[in-house]
């Protein structure tokens, strides 16, 4: 498949008092997606935002909203985030719920679907769903909090999903999330990454550096 590498800044690292403005700034800096981390304080040890915030942010950007649901159970929230303006909704493989049913529900609502795998989860757990998803998200930190260090060993898992995609003709994108800096982009792209979620490193940068981040993502395709 053709490679078109994209950048998806995560608003988890943004100024929550200025979220609307932050999203506009992401747009202006050339980002491709807006990544929205939703945490429930149960599946992961943090609490972030709900569908009401996503709905409030939707008028501030035409970019796709990449919503990452770190919640369990997930079924009660899929419709709410879809209606709030999510374009892509990703769910984790680790919690004990009906993943096939959840992915089918996402698609039935006209949204793209994704499956997420944590650093210590075997890639084989995701294999049954590869024909059903538009995106495979490999966490490069343990989910919960921003500011963690990138785990390069996860790139071995990325390589497995990239090889399967090429060998079996799957159409999913491969995304990484956690500790990503501009220095990681060439290595990640070589492993098969298509979408980079950028958090702390992105928001600590000035506007010019954010634009350079987006341009670097495009150049590594």
Protein Blocks (a to p, Z undefined) as FASTA:
>chain_A
ZZdddddddfklmcfklmmmmmmmmmmnopabdcddddehlmpgcdfbdfklmmmmmmmp
cbdcdddddbddfklmmmmmmmnopabdcddfkbccdfklmmmmmmmnopacdddddfkl
cfklmmmmmmmpcbdcddfbdchiehiacdfklmmmmmmmmmmmmmnopabdcddeehia
fklmmmmmmnopabdcdfklmmmpcfklmmmmmmmmmmmZZ
